[in-house]
């Protein structure tokens, strides 16, 4: 177990994991520390879990579930992810955003039933997820344009300039 703890940056977390292991506390919920237990949320990245190396605890907890959801029909909702990980909705969405934008995970989402996150498994699912994202993006830009009393073209140009500054 000592070599498996090397992925943890925090010595306090290593100590908690050692204590839990000695007490033989069970996953997924450590009764002693509750749903926010570091042992539950941290992932010991070994063997098949090597794709968790480099992820923070929230990202690892979310990715561990989503990566098994292959295909649109297996989408997992934010509520289900929250129940399984002990994370709040906003933490789930932030972890998913980071997994996609910074970690390169190809996570698709759906807003109709079954709503949630999944790994697209066919070219059609990729097209549908991409179409949905474009539609939502344009709808949001249209609302922003209406709010500022601008054309959608003007708000789009403004958005592109802002986005280029962030990159």
N, C-alpha and C positions, 0 to 999 in steps of 0.2 A: 504494500500500500504506500510506502514511503516514496517510491519512484513515481507513483501515480499522482501524488500531491504536488509535484514540481510545477504543474501548470497553474497553481494558485499563487497569486502575487502577494496575498495577505497572510502573514503568519498566524493571525488570529483565526482565520478561516481554516487553516490547516489544523490548528489545535482543536477546533470544534469538530472537524471531521474525525480526528483521532478519537475524541471522546465518544462520539456517536458510534463509531465502529466498535469501541471497547464495550459499550453498553448494548450493542446489537440492536440499535433502534432501527425500525423498518422504514423503507420508502413506501409510498411517496410522501407521507406526512409524518414528520418527527413530532411525536406527542409532547415532548419536552419543550420544544421551541416554537411549535405552531407552523402555519402555512408559509411563513416567510423565512423558515429555517434555511441557513446557508447550505446545509447538506442537501436539501431538496432542490434548491435552485442552482447550485453549482453542479457542473458535470465533470466527472472524471473521464477525460477523453482518452480512451484506450481502444484498441482493436477497431471495430466497426464505427466507433464514435470519433475517429480522427478528424471528421469534418467539423467538429465542435471546437477544435483548437483555435485560439485567437478570438473566440466570441466571448462577450461579457455574459454574466450569469443570466440576465433576462433574455438575451438573444439565443443562448444555448437552450434554455428551457422551451422557448417558442419554436426554435428550429427543430428540436428533437421531435416535436409533435407534427409540425407541418410537413416535414420531409417524408413522412409516411403516408401523407394524403395525396396519392397519385390519381389524378383525374377529377374532373369537375364535380362528379356525383359524391366525392368523398370530402368536399370542402368542410373545414372546421370553423365554427363561428368564434367571434371574439369572446362571447360568453363562455363557450366550452373551453377555450384556451385559458381564460381567466380562472375558471374553476380548477383546471388541471395544474396550473402553474402557481396560483396564488397571487398573480399580478393583476393590477387594475387595468381597465380597458385602455386607458391612455398609455400605459406602459407596454401593453401588447402591440398597439399600433405603432408606437415609437420603435420597438424592437423589429417589427416587420419592415418598417421603412428603412431602418439601418441595414437589415439583412439584404434588402434589395439594392439600395443605393450605394452602400459602402462595402458590403461583403460579397456582392455579385450573385446572390441566391436568386433563382428564377421562380419567384412566388407569384402566382396569379391570384386574382380575387374575383368574387362574384357578389352582386348585391341582391340578386333574386334567389329564390330557394333552389337548392340549398345554398344559403349565403355563407360566405367565409373565405378562407384562404386555402389554397391547394397548389400542387405542382401540376402544371398542364402536361398532359401525356400524349396529346395528338396535335397536329398542325391546326386543326379546327379549333381546339380549345385555346391555343395561343392566339389565333386570329380573333376569336370572340373576346378574350380577356383584353387584348390590345384595343379592339373597337370600343369596349366598355370604358376603358381608361380615357381614350380620346374624347368620347362623348361626355364623360363627367368633367374632363378638363375644359372643354369648350363651353359647357353649361356654366361652370364656375366663372370663366372669363366673361361670358355674356352677363351674368349677374353683376360682376365687378364693373363692367362697362355701363350698365344701367345705373348703378349706384353713383358713378362719377359723371354720368351724362356724356359719355364718349361713345364712339363707334367701337365695335368689336375689333376692328383693324387697329385703331389707336391704342386700345388697351393691350392688344397682343404685342405691338411694337414696344410699348412700355414694359411689358412683362419680359420680353426677350432681353432688353437692355438691363433690367434688374437681375435677371438670371445670369447673364454674362459676367456681371460684377461679383456674383457669389462664387462662381466657378473659379 
